[in-house]
């Protein structure tokens, strides 16, 4: 696999973040966001946003810490790079972040209809800890899973 760089996202990444989100928005039950929305989100001190690059950006993700769990809050892989192993590499990096920061568990939420995400998380050793109703960004109530992994 190509060399991958993980770096903190910045304002210069807004176009890539927004484009990738728009391309994945429907299957992730997202909402339309403009450049100012993304700028505010990337500046939130409680959430860390990362860019995944090879020769060019291929994905982005965000993590949040809640007590003793590091949550992968969002994972967006540009469609032309999906199913090439980048998701697994992101999960490994997030697990590394957790360990480095003394956090013993990584958690992820996904909806019942996001079968590819569920397959990725299961293949990486995550286990379902909860299944129930959740509200997605578009305001709809759906069924969803919480996956956890001890690292």
Secondary structure, 3 states (H helix, E strand, C coil): CCCCEEEECCHHHHHHHHHHHHHHCCCCCCCCCCHHHHHHHHCCCCCEEEEEECCCEEEEEEEEEECCEEEEEEEEECHHHCCCCHHHHHHHHHHHHHHHCCCCEEEEEEECCCHHHHHHHHHCCCEEEEEEEEECCCCCEEEEEEEEEEC
